[in-house]
Amino acid sequence: MIEMTGRTQTKTIEPEPGRTLLDLAVGHGIDWGFACTRGTCARCRCLIEEGAGGLEEATDAEWDRLEPEELEQGYRLACQAVVKQGAGPIKAVNRPYF
């Protein structure tokens, strides 16, 4: 299961391998902030509080936009964070800069 917390709501949804966290949030009506889907605006920035191993590795777009310390702390861009096959529980919280 994936527990996703947007700006004002939290929902638990089934993981769908190959889809990004942002795709899942939008598809399930979670009020997740975003302005693009390319990894440049960082409005979809989120903190992976649990289950980071259930996501594909950070993309070049994430390395370009996020600081190395942020990635180490568990921050990802939801538009770039792809759910892996067989992912265990994941907990993601939308944490934009503003």
Backbone bond lengths (Angstrom), bond angles and torsions (degrees), N, CA, C in turn:
res aa  C-N    CA-C-N  psi(-1)  N-CA   C-N-CA  omega(-1)  CA-C   N-CA-C  phi
1 M - - - 1.451 - - 1.531 109.13 -
2 I 1.323 114.29 153.16 1.458 120.55 175.59 1.524 107.56 -120.41
3 E 1.323 115.44 121.84 1.460 120.44 174.51 1.521 107.04 -97.49
4 M 1.330 115.81 118.97 1.452 121.03 -177.40 1.522 109.65 -119.23
5 T 1.331 115.41 128.42 1.455 121.20 178.09 1.514 108.75 -113.66
6 G 1.330 115.52 115.00 1.456 121.44 177.46 1.511 110.12 -89.15
7 R 1.322 116.04 -151.62 1.469 120.07 -177.59 1.522 112.39 -68.09
8 T 1.348 117.44 -38.36 1.470 119.44 -175.58 1.522 113.96 -133.75
9 Q 1.316 117.41 0.25 1.467 118.86 -175.73 1.516 112.06 -144.29
10 T 1.322 114.37 156.13 1.461 121.67 176.38 1.521 108.15 -124.94
11 K 1.338 115.53 134.37 1.460 121.20 176.07 1.514 109.11 -134.17
12 T 1.323 115.60 149.61 1.457 121.89 173.64 1.519 107.35 -108.79
13 I 1.318 115.84 126.16 1.460 121.39 -175.26 1.529 110.36 -130.09
14 E 1.306 115.10 164.13 1.468 121.47 176.58 1.530 108.95 -76.98
15 P 1.327 117.61 138.51 1.460 119.20 175.89 1.531 110.42 -69.42
16 E 1.310 115.62 144.96 1.460 121.27 176.45 1.522 107.04 -127.48
17 P 1.339 116.99 98.10 1.458 120.73 -178.39 1.529 111.84 -52.88
18 G 1.342 114.39 139.42 1.455 120.61 178.69 1.515 114.00 90.97
19 R 1.312 117.67 -10.05 1.465 120.92 178.71 1.524 109.52 -102.83
20 T 1.318 115.60 151.42 1.462 119.38 178.81 1.528 109.89 -82.64
21 L 1.317 114.96 161.05 1.463 119.38 176.23 1.523 110.82 -60.78
22 L 1.330 117.43 -36.87 1.465 119.72 178.69 1.519 110.96 -65.04
23 D 1.322 118.35 -43.21 1.474 121.74 176.40 1.527 110.32 -55.85
24 L 1.316 115.62 -45.51 1.467 120.02 -179.01 1.527 111.35 -65.84
25 A 1.325 116.96 -42.87 1.468 120.28 179.94 1.529 110.89 -61.18
26 V 1.314 116.69 -49.42 1.463 120.71 -179.09 1.529 110.29 -64.34
27 G 1.320 117.13 -42.70 1.454 121.76 -179.19 1.517 114.33 -64.69
28 H 1.332 116.37 -22.56 1.466 120.48 -179.71 1.525 112.50 -109.14
29 G 1.322 116.15 14.89 1.464 120.27 173.79 1.515 114.99 70.31
30 I 1.319 117.33 25.82 1.461 120.87 177.39 1.528 108.35 -85.38
31 D 1.318 116.43 133.76 1.470 120.97 -176.50 1.528 111.15 -77.74
32 W 1.305 114.69 75.07 1.458 123.83 -176.77 1.513 108.78 -97.84
33 G 1.325 117.71 128.13 1.455 120.50 -179.72 1.515 112.51 -72.19
34 F 1.323 115.54 137.49 1.472 121.45 171.96 1.514 108.78 -167.27
35 A 1.324 116.44 153.23 1.460 121.44 176.89 1.526 110.90 -125.87
36 C 1.320 116.65 -25.12 1.466 120.49 176.90 1.524 106.41 -131.16
37 T 1.281 118.04 -169.63 1.468 120.98 172.19 1.527 109.31 -139.29
38 R 1.326 115.29 23.41 1.465 121.12 -174.39 1.523 113.87 -109.34
39 G 1.330 117.54 -5.32 1.450 119.79 -178.93 1.508 114.10 88.20
40 T 1.332 117.76 19.74 1.462 119.44 -178.83 1.527 113.80 -106.46
41 C 1.313 119.02 -28.99 1.473 120.40 -174.98 1.523 113.32 -85.59
42 A 1.312 117.93 -27.10 1.472 125.38 -179.70 1.526 114.00 64.07
43 R 1.327 118.42 13.66 1.465 119.91 176.46 1.528 111.21 -71.23
44 C 1.319 117.28 -18.72 1.468 121.05 179.52 1.525 111.83 -92.90
45 R 1.333 115.91 7.28 1.472 121.03 -179.31 1.528 109.68 -51.32
46 C 1.324 115.73 135.91 1.459 119.89 -179.24 1.517 110.46 -142.07
47 L 1.313 114.13 158.74 1.447 121.31 176.04 1.526 107.57 -103.37
48 I 1.310 116.02 123.97 1.463 120.94 176.57 1.527 106.12 -88.48
49 E 1.317 115.71 102.53 1.464 120.85 -175.93 1.529 112.15 -82.68
50 E 1.317 116.57 -19.11 1.468 121.17 -179.80 1.521 108.23 -157.41
51 G 1.324 116.67 142.72 1.455 121.59 171.21 1.505 116.80 81.35
52 A 1.329 118.39 27.15 1.466 120.80 -179.51 1.529 111.80 -57.66
53 G 1.323 117.25 -28.19 1.461 120.96 178.71 1.517 113.73 -67.52
54 G 1.330 116.93 -13.48 1.456 121.60 177.43 1.517 113.70 -85.51
55 L 1.338 115.25 5.16 1.472 120.97 179.05 1.517 109.91 -116.24
56 E 1.334 115.48 148.78 1.465 119.84 175.26 1.530 108.81 -61.28
57 E 1.318 116.80 163.52 1.468 122.20 179.24 1.531 110.78 -60.34
58 A 1.322 115.82 155.54 1.464 121.39 177.58 1.531 109.76 -58.06
59 T 1.315 115.60 141.55 1.469 121.75 -179.06 1.523 110.68 -86.53
60 D 1.323 116.13 169.07 1.462 120.94 175.75 1.533 110.34 -58.92
61 A 1.334 116.98 -37.56 1.466 120.48 179.09 1.526 110.72 -61.06
62 E 1.320 117.29 -38.49 1.460 120.66 178.24 1.524 110.96 -68.89
63 W 1.320 117.58 -42.02 1.460 121.01 178.20 1.528 110.57 -63.91
64 D 1.339 117.08 -33.02 1.465 120.76 178.86 1.523 112.18 -73.61
65 R 1.327 117.61 -34.76 1.469 121.58 -172.27 1.529 113.52 -95.48
66 L 1.321 117.85 -35.61 1.465 121.31 -177.27 1.528 110.68 -98.27
67 E 1.313 115.53 151.01 1.461 120.73 175.31 1.539 108.84 -74.59
68 P 1.315 118.13 149.94 1.466 119.96 178.12 1.533 112.41 -54.98
69 E 1.333 116.91 -36.50 1.467 120.52 179.13 1.528 111.25 -63.43
70 E 1.334 116.40 -36.78 1.464 120.08 179.26 1.532 110.24 -64.46
71 L 1.319 116.46 -45.09 1.461 120.40 178.78 1.527 110.27 -61.61
72 E 1.327 116.71 -41.06 1.465 120.64 178.50 1.528 111.46 -63.30
73 Q 1.336 116.73 -34.81 1.466 121.49 -179.47 1.528 112.58 -76.99
74 G 1.344 117.20 -11.16 1.458 120.61 177.97 1.503 114.74 106.95
75 Y 1.331 118.01 10.87 1.457 120.30 177.43 1.524 109.96 -80.53
76 R 1.318 115.36 142.42 1.466 123.04 177.04 1.515 108.76 -140.68
77 L 1.313 116.99 165.92 1.458 122.38 169.49 1.519 106.42 -96.98
78 A 1.315 116.35 121.04 1.469 120.53 -174.99 1.521 112.08 -60.49
79 C 1.335 117.22 -28.94 1.465 119.71 -179.95 1.523 112.16 -73.27
80 Q 1.324 117.22 -13.15 1.465 122.24 -178.77 1.521 112.95 -111.72
81 A 1.321 117.62 -17.22 1.469 122.34 -175.17 1.527 109.97 -82.58
82 V 1.324 116.17 105.46 1.460 123.18 -175.44 1.529 109.71 -97.32
83 V 1.322 115.40 132.19 1.465 121.89 179.69 1.532 109.21 -73.48
84 K 1.337 115.77 131.72 1.466 121.94 178.22 1.527 111.11 -82.23
85 Q 1.307 114.74 157.41 1.467 121.16 170.71 1.515 108.28 -62.40
86 G 1.320 117.86 134.80 1.451 122.53 177.70 1.521 114.39 74.46
87 A 1.333 116.52 19.75 1.465 120.37 -179.72 1.518 110.70 -61.25
88 G 1.325 115.08 137.95 1.460 120.78 174.70 1.516 109.40 -82.55
89 P 1.305 117.14 -164.18 1.462 120.05 179.51 1.531 111.40 -59.38
90 I 1.317 115.42 136.96 1.461 122.42 177.38 1.529 106.76 -128.11
91 K 1.322 115.16 140.29 1.458 120.80 176.15 1.518 107.69 -128.11
92 A 1.338 116.86 115.94 1.462 122.36 -177.10 1.524 110.06 -125.14
93 V 1.340 115.66 136.09 1.456 121.80 179.97 1.527 108.58 -124.35
94 N 1.331 116.90 125.08 1.464 122.25 178.30 1.532 108.70 -63.73
95 R 1.334 117.01 119.80 1.462 122.48 -178.32 1.535 110.07 -133.61
96 P 1.336 117.23 70.92 1.458 118.14 178.01 1.534 111.28 -67.60
97 Y 1.308 117.21 165.09 1.457 121.29 179.93 1.512 112.41 -69.94
98 F 1.351 116.22 -27.57 1.472 119.82 -175.91 1.501 110.19 -134.93
